[in-house]
Amino acid sequence: MSKRPVLAVTMGDPCGIGPEVVAKALSLPEMRGLCLPLVVGSADVFRATVAQLGLALDVREVPGPEGVGRPAKAVAVLDPGNLHLEEIEAGKVSAAAGKAAMEWVELAARLCLVNRAQAMVTGPVNKEAAALAGYREIGHTELLQKLTGAPQVATMLVTGRLRVVHLTTHRSLRAACDAVTRDNILATLGLTHREFQRWGFPQPRIGVAALNPHASDGGLMGDEEAREIAPAVEAARARGIDATGPVPADIVFHQAIGGRYDVVLCMYHDQGHIPVKVHGFERSVSVNLGLPFVRTSVDHGTAFDIAGKGIAQAESMAEAIRLATALVNGHGLVASRQVAQARTPPGTGSLV
């Protein structure tokens, strides 16, 4: 029988829907059998959120992971005391909230690095608020790479059978195109191959998306395919990596959903995010490759437009918790859909 790992679940920006989706996900009966969640954030914000939603959750503030699971039905909250409830307002960008949210990520990462938590699951942070708080690493991935010293980190989105690794994420389109180089692609193919092997794929099949329309049509629309992508794929195959490409981006994701590839390597943020969110937005999850611990996340933003209204959908957070548990227990990327079939109550509103 699999163990219940301790998961450090960060609340996300407290002015957004992070506290709400965490509370709703942890209210699902299945969660008590899956893992030992430790919410990292403001205990006052979490209590207020639980009360507003009318959830039957017993919120207990604890000094550390050793307090998780006692009593069995309580939700443990680790609060470093870096935010006061009166400092923030739902739906409003706040430097205080941005600072607190990023510090909660740092605390959760430190717990994972010393194995006091076996994985971290992150709620959404607001990049504008983080920047106002003085953070240059305004995204989770960038901050976690800096904290851990990981030499290479990549972001993967997962929804159903579609898994997409991103060569670049938070860059302008112009800068992302400049990063489409043989060396960058080959390194990311190697990272993807190794991580998928660790997650239970003996010989992962990787489809490599083209950058230009129609994979450039033989050089009529750009030369990155011939100059950078194809040589990287050839070099990867020489190393025993089952990579195919460049495949036109308007077909490679459809092929992956149909089972031709285990994962797609895309070239830039929107090239990968759009098909994932169209295919299965509510249940999509973000996963980091290359960190020294498991980190999953919701695949949506802080949704300030619906914050505090109690209508946010929590399925992405629930899926992130299921997937983190499956990866920690060595069940692989496909197990999270088999762990449980519970669904969160429906809601409406923007999540981006």
Secondary structure, DSSP 4 states (H G I P E B T S, - for coil): -----EEEEE---TTTTHHHHHHHHHTSTTHHHH-EEEEES-HHHHHHHHHHHT---EEEE-SSGGGTTSSTTEEEEE--S---GGG--TT---HHHHHHHHHHHHHHHHHHHTTSSSEEEEPPPPHHHHHHTT-S--SHHHHHHHHHT-S--EEEEEETTEEEEES--SS-HHHHHHT--HHHHHHHHHHHHHHHHHTT-SS-EEEEE-SSGGGGGTTTT-SHIIIIIHHHHHHHHHTT-EEEEEE-HHHHHHHHHTTS-SEEEESSHHHHHHHHHHHHGGG-EEEEESSSSEEEEESS---TTTTTSS----HHHHHHHHHHHHHHTT--TTTHHHH----PPP--S---
